[in-house]
Every structure is written in C-alpha cells, then in structure tokens.
C-alpha cells in the first residue's frame, strides 16, 4: 500500500526497471512515512504505542535503504549497495546518531524519577534516577525519545546517501501527501470529538507543544515539491502536491496558535517567492505562474470553509481565536518569565545531566515560589521556552548532543553550498533552512521542537536540503554524479 500510494502516484509512466522503480520511489516513500508516522498517530495512540510503531517502521525502512539505494550512472545495484555502505561507515553523522541511540537507550532504562513521600519527616521529594551518574527519566518517558533516535539514525543515513535527485523530489512529494492525509484524518477525528484531537486543537500554553508545527514544515515541502515536479513535467505529482498543500494548510490553521501560524505564514511566503524566482527560468510557458496559482487555490480551498464554519463548533472557536489576532495569551510575559526562572533553578541543581526527561512538571511543584504561583497555573506542564526546557531536563550533555547533530547538519549544508556554488539552486535547497529558522523562532515561546514528529521532520528536511546539492561521488573507481 505504501508503495502504491507513496510511489506509484508520483510518476504517470511506469519505470521499465523494477530496481529503479523501487530505489527511486518506494524507498523515498517509506522514509517519508517514517518521518510523519508520529504525526499520524498522535491523536490516537499513547507514547508507548507510537514508540513501538516507530521501531518497527525503522526496521522496515532500514531494510529498504540498505537493499535499494539509488544507483548512479553506469552502476549496478550491488555496486550501489557497496557505495552506500562505504559512505555510511565514513559519515560522522552515523556514528553520532549511533551514540545518541546508546545514550537514549540508557536514559529509557534509567527511570525512577518520581514523587516520593518520606513518612518520617512528612515531606515530599523527587527521587533521582536508578543510576545517578547516567541520564535518567520519569518512568516510561524515555521510550519514545529512544525510538525517535533510532528512526533519526535510519532517516539521516537514507536521506544523505541512498536517494538521487529524482528520489529526493519523491520524498518531498510523499511527505506532503502523508502529512496532508494526516491533517484530514485529524480534522475528521476532531469533528467526531476525539479527546486527544480536541486537546491538541486547543493550543493551550499549559503544555506548549503544538501539532501544527509539523504541518507547517510539510507545507514548505509541498511548495518545493510542486515547483520541482512541474519543472520535470510530472503533472501527476504536481496535482497531488496541490491537494496536499490544501490539507496541510488546514492542519496548520487548526492545530497551531496564532504566533506559530504567523511564523509559518512568513516562511510560506519566503518559500513561495524563492521557488518562483528559482524555477521561473527553467519553465517553458507559464509553469511557474501555474504553480503559484495552484498554491493560492489550495489555500482558498483550505481556509474558506474553515472561516465559514457554523458558530458553536470546535472549528468555529478556533477561527475566532485566530481572527481576534491575539498573538499570545494575556499575561504570557509574566508566566514565561516565571517558568524560565524555575527552569534556571532546576538546571543549576543538576547542570550536566539535567533533572531527567519528563521531570519538569514535577520540578515546577518544588522550584516555584509563592510569587511564581501567582502567575502560573496549577495545571502547567511545561516551560514556555523550549530552550530552557531542553537545558533543565537534559542538562549540558543533552543540549550538547542536540547542538552537535544540528551543527553537523548545518556544516554539511554550508560545505555543499561551497562545493556547488556555481550550480543551479532549486526550491528544495531552502526547505531545511526555512524550517530551521521557523523552529528557532517558535522555540522561544513553546517547546514544540522537542516533539518527536517535529524533530524527525525538521532533521529530515535539513539533511535532504543539504544532500540535494549535486555533489560528485565515487563509484567503481570513477567519479559519478548521481544527483
């Protein structure tokens, strides 16, 4: 089913070579499905079930990536596999990702962070992890991050080394399609009163972790994929991304607060202008204008029914929140300052390893002062600054691991730009940087970038934007350009 939906719809003409079909389309579609799987499952499953699905999907995708990497010019499938294995073994990102898997595995097993009552002193305290010298977590809180690290390992290696230029466009088309399908399913479940969907739709800053951020990243992917598909004459993929753009736009509008919506509106305009400017010369006729009009039609198809929905419904209340143009809730500044101060005190109590993954809701109860409780809700579960949340729960070690992965991805991007300075730049080269800038901006008012679906989508598009530059590679003792 994945091959039919994610690959067969991408190209009207059937490839003559079965391996070419699999390596160019099916592998990309499976990687896209792995990227958006948490987005699909968030309204319906708990963290434990999502983690199990991610681990199984990672195993399936790893098989596809290892067995079916894209072949270069004058290269046989066996040679492509040997080349892929050689590139992976020499990639520092692989070894760093493997280290992340090990550390997150230790953290998932090292639970025990919880409330503890001492009957002799009649006091409550927070227990440390089972092994205090290793990163810890609240019981059960580390399984999903561990599964996400495994998925990240597979995704980064597949996107960096296993896809050629056509497969990269297929990945963007597939991720846009799957995210659009997820948005439709989530909105339908919302209309039927799904409890998790209702909670995600409220976009409350009591737990500032918003589903719409991943839809925003997928929207940028859809714009780039539409222009690239139109340039290659693939009308089927162009039509598919137009429909997906409408669905992902609906997902952003319904599941994002006003501030996040504004950030991705700016990123959307920047992506559209860049794609139009970069692809206009390559089109014959009015192809670039056709894509732009298709995107605006998709926006209208998504937003007009939302604006005209009946009063009293859940979607109508969401519409009223957006139209009121209240960018942040009343008293947000005081709440944010108090939570940031609490996070600072928590981090100072355990600067290297942090207080443990998932422990910040417990830490608020102990670190908050009476003046803090005057502005903080008793139901507050997270900081309204994701960077402080990262530092408080994971410490310097966890923050450095996070920064190192990001730094390597950015270094690869900059190095590839330097190598391909004279090459033609396309829209897909800017999806990753625009997504990263958007995540940095929203990270100052929420902790959405710590969501598993956001981490996978953000890392995937940044890695693929860097890998999309036409870097020459070695194959059979000859330099072949597989991009």
N, C-alpha and C positions, 0 to 999 in steps of 0.2 A: 504493500500500500504506500509506504514511504517513497519507494522508487517511482511508482506511478504518479503520485501527487507532486512530489518534490522534484522529480527529474523529467518524467515523460511530458509534462505540460510545458516544460521550458523551451523545447525545440520542436517545431512542427515536423521537420524532416527527420526520419529515424536514422541514426548513425549506422553505417554498414558494419563497423567493427564492434563486437559486443564489449570487448575490454575498454575501448574508447568511450562507449556509452556509459559503462559503469564508472570509470575513473573520472570522467568529466562531469557527470550529472549525479549519479547515485551517491558517491562519496560526499560531494558537496551538500546534497540534500540531507544526508544523515548527520553531518556536522551541524547544519542549521537546526535540525530537530533537537539535537543535544543542547544547543545554545538556548533555545526557547522552551525547553521542557519544563523548567520551574515556573515559567510564565503561564503555561497551560494549567499546571497542577495546583498553583497557589490557592485558587478559590475552592478547591475540592478536597485536598489531602493535607495532612499534617506534615511537619518537618521530617519525621522519621520515614514516612511512606515516600516522600519526594526524594529523600536521600537514597533509598533502595532503587527507585526508578533511575536516578542519575547514575548509580554504579552499574546497573545492567546496561543502560544505554552507552555508557563509556566503554564497556567491554565490546559491545557491538560495533561502535564507531572505530575503536582501535583496530578491530579486525579489518574493517573496510579500508582504513588508512594504510595499514601495513601491506595488505594484499593488493590494493588497487590505487597506488599513487599515479598521478598523471604522467604519461610518457612524453619524453622530449623528442625532438626531431631526430630521425634515424636511430631510435632507441626501442628495444624490445621490452615487454613487461618485466622480465627478470632483471634486466639492467635498471629499470626504473625502481624496482624494489631495493636493489643493492645501493643505488644512489641515495634513495630515501633513508635507508639505514645509516649510511655513511654521514649524511648531513645531520641527522638527528644526534648521532654519537658525538659530533663536533659542535653541537649547538649548546652554548652555556645556559640558554633558557630551559632546555630539557633537564639538565642537572639541577638547576634552581627549582624547577617545578617538582622534581622528584624529592628534593629536600623539603619543599612545602608539604608534600603528601606525607612524609615521615613525621614532620612536626605536628601537622594537623591530626595525624593518627594518634600520636601520643596524647595530644590535648583531648581528643574524643574519649580516650580510655581513662584519662586522669580527671575523673569527676569528683564529686564530693563538696563542691561549693554550694552552700545552702544556709538557711537559718538554723541556728542551734540554741536551745534553751538550757541554761545551767540552773537546775533546781536548788542548788546550794546558795547561789548568790542572787537568785531570782532575776536574772538578766538574760537578754538575748544577745547573740553574737553571730558573726558569719564565719563558718568553717572554711579553712584553707583546703586546697585540693589534696588528694590522697598522697601524691608525691609533690612536695612543695617546691622542689628545685626544677620541675618541668612546668610548661604552660598547662593551665587547668581550665575547667569549665563547669558550669552548672550541669547536673546530671542530665544527659540527653541532648544538651545544647551543641555539642561538638560534632555530632554525626553528620549533619547536613553540610557544615563547612568542610569536613573531610571529604565527603562525596564531591563537593564543588571543586576541591583541589585536584581530585582525580580527573574530573571532567575537564578542568582547565589544562591539565597536562596533555590530554588527548587532543583537545581543541587547538592549542597553540602549535603543537607539532604538525597536526594535519593541515592547518591553515598556512603555516610558514613553509612547509616542504612538500606537501602532497597535491597541491592544486595548481593548475596552469591558469592562464588568463581567462579562458572561457569558463573554467570551473569556478573561478573567483566571482565572476558575474552571476553564475548559477547559485552560488552561496548567498549572495545578496538578494537575489530574487526569491530564493527559498525561505530565507529568514523573514523577509517581508510578508510572504504568503502565510507562513506558520503563525507569525505574530498577529496578522490580520484575522486569521481563523480563531486564534485565542481570544482576541478582542470581541469578536461576535459571540463566542460561547460565553464569555464572562458577562457581557451585557445581557444576554438572554437569561443566564442564571440569576443576574441581579433583578431582572423584572419578575422572576419567579420567587424572589425572597430568599435566595441563598444567603445564609448568615455570614459566611466568610466574604462573599462578594459585597454585601452591604457594609461590612466593616471597612473593607478596602476602598469603597466608594466614598465614605465619609471624609477621608483625607484629614483625619484629626492629627494634631501635633502632639497628642498624648503619646503616640507611638509613631513618630515621623518617618515612616518607611512606606513609600508610595509605589504602587504597581505601574502607574503611568510613566515612570522614568524609562522603563524598558521599552514601552510602546513608542516613546519619543526617539530612542536610539533606532528602533526598527523603522520608524518613519524616515529617518535620514537614509537608511539603507535602501528603502523603496525608491526614493528620489534618484539616488545614484544608479540603481539598477535599471530604472526606466530609461534614463538617457543612454546608458551603455547598451541596453537591448535594442533601443530604437536605432542607434548608430550602426549596429551589426545587422539590422534588418529583421530582427526576431520579433515579429508583431505579436506572437502568442505570449511571450514573456512581458512585452510592453503592456498588453491588455491586462495580464494577470497582476502586474505591479500597480496598475492604475486602480484596480478593485481593492487590492491590499492596502493601498495608501488611504483609501476612504475608511477602511475598517480600523487601521492603526490610528488614524486621526481621531476616530470616535473613542478608541481606547485611551488616548492621551487626554482628551477632554473630560471623559467620565471619571478617570482614576488618577487625576493629578490636581493638586491645589493650584491656586491662581499663580503663585510665584513660579512653580515648576512649569506651569503652562506658558508663562511669559518667557522663561529661559529657552524652552524648546521652540517657541514661536520665532525667536531671534535666530536660533540655529537652523530652523527650517528655511527662513528667508535667505540666510547665508548660503545654505546648501543649494537652494534653487538658483540663486544668482550665479554661483560658481559653476554649477553644472551647465547652465545655459551658456555662459561665456566660454567654457572649455570645450563644449561639444558642438557649438553652433557652426564652426568652420568645417567640421567633419561630416555634417549632414548634407544630403542632396535635397534641395527644396526647403520646405518649412518644417523639417522634422523636429528641430529644437523648439520651435513655437508650438508644434502639436503636443509635445511632451508637457510644456508649461501649461497649456490649456487643459490637458487631461488631468494634471495635478490639481488645478483650481476647480475643475468639475468634481473631482473626487472629494475635495474639501467641502464643497457645497453639499454634495450628497451625504456627507457625514454630519455636518453641523446644522443644516436647515431643519431636518426632522427633530434634532435634539432641541433646537430653540423653540420649535412649535409644539413640543410635547404637552400633554394635558397637565394642568395645575394639580398639585396634590400628590403627584407621583414622586418616586425617588429621583428620577432623572430631572424632574422639574425643580426640585430643591437644589440639585447640583447646578442646574442652569442659573438659578437665582444667585447662588454663591459666586459664580463667575461674573455675571452681569453687574453685581454690586461693586466689582473692581476693588475689593478689599484684599490687597496683596498678601498681607499677613494678619493673623488674628489680633484682636485687641489685647494689649498687654504682652505681646510676644517678646518685646525687647527685654522687659524685666524677667520674664520666665527664662529666656535664653541666657541672660547674664547669670542668673542663679544656678542654672544647670551646668553652665560652663565652669563656674567656681567649684561646684560639687565635683565635677569630673577632674578638675585640677587637684583637689584634695585627695581624691581616690587614687589618682596616678602617683602622687607623691608617696602614698602608703605602700606602693609596690611598683616602682618605676620601671623595672626591667621586664617583668613578665605580665604586669597588669593584675587586675583583681580576678580575672577569669572570664571566659567567654559567656555571655548571657547574665553576668552578675550585676550589671549597672542598675536594674530595677531594685535589687536588694541594697546596693550601696546608697541609693538615694535615701532610703529609710534611715540609714545610720549617719550619713555625712551631712544631711540637710539640717540647717539651724531653724530656729523659730521664725526668723525673718524670711528664710527661704520658703517655708511652708505658707507664708502669707501670699506668695505669688505662684507657687507650684501646686498643681492638682494632686490630690492623694492617689489618683489613677495613673500618674505619669510613669511611663515605662522606658523611656529612652531620652538621650540628650537631643537638643535641637541644634546641635553642631556635630556633624558626623566625624569630624577630625578629632574632637575631644573624646567622643565615644570610642573611636579606634584606639586612642592612646590609653584611656582609662582601663579598658577591658583587656587589651593585648600587650600593653607596655611598649617599651622601646624596641624590644626584639620583634614583636609582631608588626609594629609600624615600619621597622626597617625592612622586614621581609616584603611587606606590601609595597614600600617605596622602591625596593630593588627590582621587583618584577616590572613595575611601571617604568623605572629608569631604563631597563634593558629594552623594553618595547619602544620607548622614545628614542633610545640610541640607535636601534635598528632603523627606525623611520628616518632619522636625520642622516644616518650613514647612507641609506639607499637613495635619498634625495641627492646627496653629494655625488654619488656614483652615476646617477641618471639625470644630471642637471639639464642635459640637452634633450632629453626625451620628452615626449608629449605627456602632459599631466591630464588626468581624467577626473571625473567627479568622485570615483570610488577612493581616490587617494586622500580625500578630505573628510571622509565619513568618520574615521577614527579620531583625528584631532578635534573636530567639532563635537563629537560625542564626549571626548575627554574634557574639553572646556566646559561643556554643559554640566558634567558630573562634578567638576570642581566648584562651579557656581552653586549648585543645589546643595553641595556638601556643607556649606556654611549655614544653612537653615534647617537641614534634616540629615538623617543618616541613611538615605535611600541607597547610596553607593555601596553600602555593606550588605545589601540584599544579594542573595545568590544569583538571581536572574540578571540583576544589573551588572554584577561583577563578570559573569560569563559573557554577556552581550558586549560590554564595554571593552574587555580584553580581546574578544574575538575580532571586533571591527577595527581596533587599533592594530592588531597583529596583521590582519589581512590588508589594511591600507598600506602598511609598510611592505608587505610581500608582493603587492600588486605592481611595484616598480619592476621594469624589465631587466632584472639582474642576470647576467650570463652565469651559467652553471656548468660544471664538468660532467661529462657523460661519455663513457667508452674512450677515455683519454683525449677527447675532443671537447672544445668549449661550445656548448649548445645553448641557445636562448629559448627556454621553454615558455617564456611569458608571451 
